[in-house]
């Protein structure tokens, strides 16, 4: 069973030692802040490239870095990890831009049929994502690709080896830093990953506020136009499709729910699958996931602040999505109840295939059934969480999400 002592994050003994040494070094004058200019110089020096493209990403990066420096209260280990993460994103931008310059035909690549899964966090989106991905004719963003979309390798074989090494390192690092996190959100490099990791290349996604305390960045992010970010995301998908064409793509992240209007504009003709679950459970479960995630990088985790922030944010997500859907063609959407999905996942999968116009043949059904059999619920451990841990209550949650619950006939769990 996962820990609920969020204010005292798990720390392996070697990491405690590294943090003590790091703090001592910072007192002696070693850097304790991120600097955008240094991140840019590092990326250019590593790649020998200079053009990142120009779509507003540098402003977003500066806002994020300022918020991390001023508010996130990172441990020395956390600072190292975040520096590496941001530098890696800049390296990827350089390599992607270089590839697009050398092969302008990539922009003409057809993505095929696009199915996008979204919904509040912890509502069954991962299960649906992996069921669709089990079809060999449907592409998704693999864990390997999400971390390293474009490599420096000269051959496809070497590129794949580079991706696998990076993915294995990331998986082992998370398992080491926060073993409970694997029970909350199992990570498997062979399975598809969330699109939010590609949105991170524009430094405009929910990732940062899910793993760090960055309130000023979160406020700034909510006020921005995300069109350029989604257009860049679409180009990166074409970069991934170009060497390995696909008849269909399955995309997935709760982030899309907040910017559904932009997604529908950029991905014209896509089928949108929205999952639904009792917000009391979904929001609380996600708050627990956020708390475990933040505990990897900071010694100061405030579950009450997490509950307040994500209750407000998830409410905004469903409200904005309902507004968008009221003005969009209803035939573009498939609503899936978490409870129907758990009871009969294959039946829900077949509904999605029918609306998207994809053939649900015997092979697709067999592969989906095989995945369900091999991945029972809670196989990585029981996730434990309670509303009161995050300063929330049933009356508050019921009032906050009353309109959403009524609109989709969501039962109390």
Wavefront OBJ file of the C-alpha trace (Angstrom):
o trace
v 0.000 0.000 0.000
v 1.352 3.434 -0.914
v 2.448 5.882 1.764
v 0.319 8.888 2.689
v 3.091 10.645 4.628
v 3.500 13.146 1.805
v 5.332 15.744 3.899
v 8.181 13.317 4.549
v 9.110 11.991 1.102
v 10.975 8.727 0.764
v 14.738 9.251 0.349
v 17.265 6.503 -0.405
v 20.308 6.923 1.844
v 22.699 7.768 -1.045
v 20.323 10.525 -2.219
v 20.216 11.986 1.281
v 24.007 12.108 1.230
v 24.075 13.778 -2.192
v 21.582 16.397 -0.993
v 23.651 17.153 2.106
v 26.789 17.568 0.008
v 24.896 19.673 -2.507
v 23.578 22.041 0.158
v 27.064 22.398 1.617
v 28.369 23.254 -1.834
v 25.639 25.813 -2.376
v 26.561 27.517 0.893
v 30.100 27.754 -0.451
v 28.932 29.404 -3.639
v 28.069 26.588 -6.055
v 25.064 27.399 -8.308
v 21.658 26.823 -6.735
v 19.568 28.315 -9.547
v 18.804 27.481 -13.163
v 19.864 29.942 -15.867
v 18.228 30.014 -19.291
v 21.347 31.312 -21.052
v 23.440 28.468 -19.692
v 20.822 25.903 -20.721
v 20.810 27.335 -24.249
v 24.603 27.358 -24.486
v 24.767 23.767 -23.268
v 22.271 22.575 -25.893
v 24.080 24.381 -28.722
v 27.461 23.089 -27.600
v 26.201 19.507 -27.360
v 24.595 19.484 -30.818
v 26.668 21.977 -32.789
v 23.348 23.513 -33.883
v 21.919 26.944 -33.189
v 18.330 27.229 -34.492
v 15.622 26.314 -31.960
v 12.757 27.615 -34.093
v 10.700 30.597 -33.018
v 7.262 29.933 -31.565
v 7.368 31.596 -28.164
v 9.142 28.745 -26.398
v 11.902 30.936 -24.950
v 9.431 33.152 -23.112
v 7.758 30.057 -21.684
v 11.119 28.631 -20.647
v 12.086 31.868 -18.878
v 8.790 32.003 -16.963
v 9.172 28.362 -15.955
v 12.805 28.762 -14.858
v 11.990 31.873 -12.816
v 9.143 30.035 -11.115
v 11.326 27.007 -10.361
v 14.070 29.210 -8.916
v 11.713 31.317 -6.795
v 9.060 28.817 -5.709
v 9.866 25.123 -6.239
v 12.275 24.712 -3.293
v 14.191 21.934 -5.004
v 16.678 19.651 -3.328
v 20.147 19.595 -4.945
v 19.134 16.299 -6.581
v 15.904 17.885 -7.783
v 17.845 20.779 -9.267
v 20.113 18.384 -11.169
v 17.159 16.446 -12.577
v 15.237 19.550 -13.666
v 18.331 21.071 -15.263
v 18.841 17.863 -17.231
v 15.165 17.733 -18.247
v 15.090 21.313 -19.569
v 18.450 21.007 -21.318
v 17.288 17.803 -23.004
v 14.171 19.566 -24.322
v 16.341 22.285 -25.876
v 18.593 19.676 -27.468
v 15.529 18.040 -28.983
v 14.280 21.336 -30.382
v 17.619 21.884 -32.115
v 17.643 18.420 -33.646
v 13.995 18.617 -34.721
v 14.512 22.009 -36.355
v 17.601 20.754 -38.149
v 15.752 17.687 -39.439
v 12.842 19.797 -40.698
v 15.241 22.081 -42.544
v 16.996 19.163 -44.232
v 13.736 17.390 -45.056
v 10.966 19.952 -45.639
v 8.811 17.152 -47.065
v 8.161 16.043 -43.484
v 5.555 18.793 -43.202
v 3.533 17.030 -45.904
v 3.382 13.765 -43.937
v -0.131 12.398 -43.414
v -0.873 11.402 -39.813
v -3.820 9.263 -40.887
v -6.794 8.808 -38.567
v -6.234 10.498 -35.196
v -7.936 9.303 -32.010
v -7.289 11.431 -28.925
v -8.085 10.228 -25.405
v -8.560 12.765 -22.650
v -10.427 13.258 -19.400
v -9.585 14.050 -15.809
v -6.537 12.289 -14.492
v -7.099 8.807 -13.010
v -10.243 8.102 -15.064
v -9.047 5.183 -17.184
v -7.256 7.106 -19.918
v -4.090 5.008 -19.569
v -5.970 1.726 -19.950
v -7.788 2.933 -23.071
v -4.567 4.332 -24.482
v -2.752 1.032 -24.129
v -5.684 -0.977 -25.480
v -5.729 1.070 -28.679
v -1.929 0.931 -28.901
v -2.057 -2.862 -28.740
v -3.327 -2.781 -32.343
v -0.255 -3.100 -34.545
v -1.769 -0.716 -37.115
v -2.240 2.136 -34.631
v 0.757 4.301 -33.731
v 1.310 5.911 -30.388
v 4.161 7.829 -28.811
v 6.275 5.095 -27.239
v 8.081 5.719 -23.986
v 11.335 5.588 -25.937
v 10.194 8.209 -28.480
v 8.674 10.525 -25.874
v 12.020 11.024 -24.154
v 14.119 11.148 -27.318
v 12.070 11.978 -30.449
v 15.182 12.674 -32.555
v 18.604 11.209 -31.818
v 22.099 12.021 -33.091
v 22.485 8.451 -34.359
v 23.035 7.960 -38.080
v 21.047 4.725 -38.420
v 17.595 3.631 -37.269
v 19.076 0.772 -35.254
v 21.449 3.028 -33.323
v 18.673 5.573 -32.806
v 16.453 2.938 -31.246
v 19.254 1.760 -28.977
v 19.805 5.349 -27.814
v 16.104 5.739 -27.081
v 15.950 2.493 -25.144
v 18.952 3.447 -23.004
v 17.363 6.790 -22.126
v 13.992 5.199 -21.346
v 15.514 2.472 -19.158
v 17.498 5.091 -17.230
v 14.391 7.239 -16.685
v 12.315 4.264 -15.532
v 14.982 3.049 -13.119
v 15.561 6.564 -11.764
v 11.886 7.042 -10.923
v 11.639 3.570 -9.379
v 14.680 4.352 -7.230
v 13.673 7.853 -6.157
v 9.999 7.069 -5.514
v 9.044 3.364 -5.433
v 5.424 4.230 -4.532
v 5.077 6.205 -7.756
v 5.093 2.970 -9.769
v 2.004 1.792 -7.894
v 0.260 5.112 -8.516
v 1.243 5.432 -12.194
v 3.058 2.383 -13.605
v 5.682 3.308 -16.196
v 6.558 0.922 -19.008
v 8.891 2.039 -21.787
v 7.331 -0.536 -24.123
v 3.915 1.087 -23.734
v 2.748 4.435 -25.133
v 3.463 7.577 -23.135
v 1.460 10.750 -22.679
v 1.665 13.422 -25.375
v 2.355 15.953 -22.634
v 6.019 14.916 -22.864
v 6.118 16.308 -26.411
v 4.247 19.455 -25.364
v 7.106 19.909 -22.894
v 9.302 20.765 -25.879
v 7.484 24.111 -25.945
v 7.698 24.411 -22.141
v 3.922 24.869 -22.059
v 2.299 21.874 -20.401
v 0.887 20.650 -17.107
v 4.017 18.580 -16.452
v 5.785 21.220 -14.388
v 2.896 21.967 -12.043
v 2.285 18.230 -11.597
v 5.799 17.568 -10.274
v 6.840 20.977 -8.901
v 5.414 23.835 -6.850
v 5.381 26.555 -9.535
v 2.272 28.702 -8.935
v 3.410 31.757 -10.911
v 4.149 29.584 -13.944
v 0.769 27.847 -13.556
v -1.025 31.202 -13.519
v 0.910 32.417 -16.562
v 0.241 29.175 -18.453
v -3.532 29.467 -17.988
v -3.534 32.902 -19.619
v -1.624 31.952 -22.794
v -2.727 31.082 -26.327
v -1.615 27.469 -26.862
v -2.120 27.361 -30.638
v 1.594 27.550 -31.493
v 2.348 24.777 -28.985
v -0.200 22.451 -30.585
v 1.023 23.301 -34.064
v 4.565 22.401 -33.006
v 3.269 19.209 -31.385
v 1.644 18.258 -34.695
v 4.945 18.838 -36.528
v 6.777 16.601 -34.060
v 4.214 13.864 -34.678
v 4.981 14.192 -38.391
v 8.695 13.876 -37.605
v 7.933 10.588 -35.827
v 5.598 9.388 -38.595
v 7.909 10.243 -41.503
v 10.304 7.231 -41.122
v 7.502 4.910 -40.000
v 4.118 5.785 -41.573
v 0.932 5.006 -39.698
v -2.671 4.396 -40.746
v -3.827 5.824 -37.412
v -2.483 7.575 -34.317
v -3.727 7.315 -30.732
v -2.905 10.323 -28.556
v -3.576 10.749 -24.872
v -3.172 13.199 -22.032
v -5.525 14.936 -19.567
v -3.747 18.168 -20.566
v -5.750 18.181 -23.821
v -8.995 18.567 -21.858
v -7.997 22.070 -20.802
v -7.214 23.136 -24.383
v -9.778 21.076 -26.273
v -10.735 24.032 -28.467
v -7.149 24.428 -29.664
v -6.710 20.698 -30.207
v -9.844 20.476 -32.369
v -8.658 23.412 -34.460
v -5.164 22.036 -35.062
v -6.206 18.379 -35.442
v -9.195 18.871 -37.690
v -11.185 15.653 -38.072
v -9.779 13.874 -35.008
v -12.032 11.687 -32.868
v -11.999 12.690 -29.185
v -12.597 10.127 -26.448
v -13.440 11.608 -23.045
v -13.402 9.418 -19.947
v -15.487 10.107 -16.838
v -15.220 9.043 -13.192
v -16.475 10.303 -9.838
v -14.459 13.522 -9.290
v -14.166 12.734 -5.585
v -12.018 9.749 -6.524
v -10.322 11.030 -9.678
v -9.120 14.345 -8.241
v -8.019 12.886 -4.908
v -6.130 10.065 -6.605
v -4.340 12.560 -8.821
v -3.479 14.809 -5.866
v -1.792 11.789 -4.296
v 0.127 11.180 -7.523
v 1.239 14.833 -7.570
v 2.372 14.628 -3.948
v 4.452 11.518 -4.631
v 5.892 13.170 -7.745
v 6.860 16.395 -6.003
v 8.479 14.421 -3.222
v 11.104 13.194 -5.685
v 12.449 16.723 -6.153
v 11.651 18.676 -2.996
v 11.633 18.115 0.755
v 8.754 20.574 1.105
v 5.516 19.009 -0.100
v 2.273 20.710 0.958
v -0.694 18.360 0.340
v -3.218 21.071 1.284
v -1.839 23.406 -1.394
v -1.863 20.532 -3.880
v -5.527 19.824 -3.118
v -6.512 23.477 -3.441
v -4.632 23.976 -6.707
v -5.761 20.815 -8.476
v -9.377 21.035 -7.330
v -9.528 24.488 -8.927
v -7.614 23.446 -12.024
v -9.535 20.242 -12.737
v -12.802 22.121 -12.306
v -11.632 24.618 -14.897
v -10.608 21.797 -17.209
v -14.036 20.145 -17.264
v -15.895 23.456 -17.456
v -13.865 24.688 -20.431
v -14.219 21.323 -22.139
v -18.003 21.405 -21.730
v -18.083 24.881 -23.271
v -15.994 23.710 -26.233
v -18.087 20.600 -26.765
v -21.311 22.594 -26.792
v -20.078 24.333 -29.942
v -18.436 21.340 -31.677
v -20.018 18.544 -33.766
v -21.191 15.844 -31.353
v -20.208 13.037 -33.743
v -16.530 13.795 -33.090
v -16.804 12.644 -29.461
v -17.062 9.337 -27.616
v -17.836 9.404 -23.883
v -16.572 6.461 -21.843
v -17.574 5.809 -18.241
v -14.711 4.534 -16.105
v -17.108 2.003 -14.598
v -18.193 0.661 -17.995
v -14.535 0.507 -19.014
v -13.533 -1.557 -15.969
v -16.545 -3.851 -16.382
v -16.129 -4.505 -20.126
v -13.093 -2.803 -21.687
v -13.452 -4.583 -25.030
v -17.005 -3.297 -25.519
v -15.883 0.283 -24.901
v -12.944 -0.186 -27.239
v -15.253 -1.405 -29.996
v -17.397 1.745 -29.622
v -14.325 3.913 -30.187
v -13.269 1.953 -33.273
v -16.727 2.359 -34.778
v -16.867 6.135 -34.290
v -13.272 6.605 -35.536
v -13.943 4.450 -38.607
v -11.199 1.905 -37.823
v -11.771 -1.797 -38.454
v -11.991 -3.729 -35.181
v -10.900 -7.034 -36.667
v -10.199 -10.353 -34.945
v -6.493 -9.577 -34.518
v -7.181 -6.197 -32.886
v -9.676 -7.815 -30.507
v -7.306 -10.658 -29.608
v -4.418 -8.300 -28.867
v -6.629 -6.093 -26.690
v -7.916 -9.114 -24.760
v -4.346 -10.283 -24.307
v -3.353 -6.917 -22.816
v -6.297 -6.937 -20.388
v -5.425 -10.451 -19.195
v -1.759 -9.552 -18.667
v -2.413 -6.311 -16.781
v -4.842 -6.758 -13.869
v -5.702 -3.709 -11.801
v -3.297 -2.912 -8.922
v -0.636 -5.344 -10.134
v 2.048 -2.846 -9.001
v 0.477 -2.342 -5.566
v -2.564 -0.746 -3.938
v -2.820 3.028 -4.209
v -4.084 4.552 -0.959
v -5.434 8.134 -0.656
v -8.144 10.134 1.133
v -9.872 13.478 0.506
v -8.950 14.911 3.895
v -5.237 14.403 3.221
v -5.530 17.279 0.739
v -7.886 19.551 2.660
v -10.859 18.461 0.543
v -14.292 17.224 1.561
v -17.201 15.474 -0.109
v -19.551 18.524 0.120
v -16.941 20.811 -1.450
v -16.169 18.350 -4.241
v -19.832 17.662 -4.941
v -20.658 21.353 -5.187
v -17.605 22.136 -7.322
v -18.278 19.398 -9.870
v -22.094 19.324 -9.743
v -22.613 20.586 -13.309
v -20.017 18.197 -14.731
v -21.446 15.214 -12.848
v -24.962 15.992 -14.035
v -23.903 16.579 -17.678
v -22.399 13.087 -17.977
v -24.510 11.191 -15.423
v -21.445 10.297 -13.355
v -22.324 8.071 -10.377
v -20.895 8.363 -6.875
v -18.210 5.730 -6.360
l 1 2 3 4 5 6 7 8 9 10 11 12 13 14 15 16 17 18 19 20 21 22 23 24 25 26 27 28 29 30 31 32 33 34 35 36 37 38 39 40 41 42 43 44 45 46 47 48 49 50 51 52 53 54 55 56 57 58 59 60 61 62 63 64 65 66 67 68 69 70 71 72 73 74 75 76 77 78 79 80 81 82 83 84 85 86 87 88 89 90 91 92 93 94 95 96 97 98 99 100 101 102 103 104 105 106 107 108 109 110 111 112 113 114 115 116 117 118 119 120 121 122 123 124 125 126 127 128 129 130 131 132 133 134 135 136 137 138 139 140 141 142 143 144 145 146 147 148 149 150 151 152 153 154 155 156 157 158 159 160 161 162 163 164 165 166 167 168 169 170 171 172 173 174 175 176 177 178 179 180 181 182 183 184 185 186 187 188 189 190 191 192 193 194 195 196 197 198 199 200 201 202 203 204 205 206 207 208 209 210 211 212 213 214 215 216 217 218 219 220 221 222 223 224 225 226 227 228 229 230 231 232 233 234 235 236 237 238 239 240 241 242 243 244 245 246 247 248 249 250 251 252 253 254 255 256 257 258 259 260 261 262 263 264 265 266 267 268 269 270 271 272 273 274 275 276 277 278 279 280 281 282 283 284 285 286 287 288 289 290 291 292 293 294 295 296 297 298 299 300 301 302 303 304 305 306 307 308 309 310 311 312 313 314 315 316 317 318 319 320 321 322 323 324 325 326 327 328 329 330 331 332 333 334 335 336 337 338 339 340 341 342 343 344 345 346 347 348 349 350 351 352 353 354 355 356 357 358 359 360 361 362 363 364 365 366 367 368 369 370 371 372 373 374 375 376 377 378 379 380 381 382 383 384 385 386 387 388 389 390 391 392 393 394 395 396 397 398 399 400 401 402 403 404 405 406 407 408 409 410 411 412 413
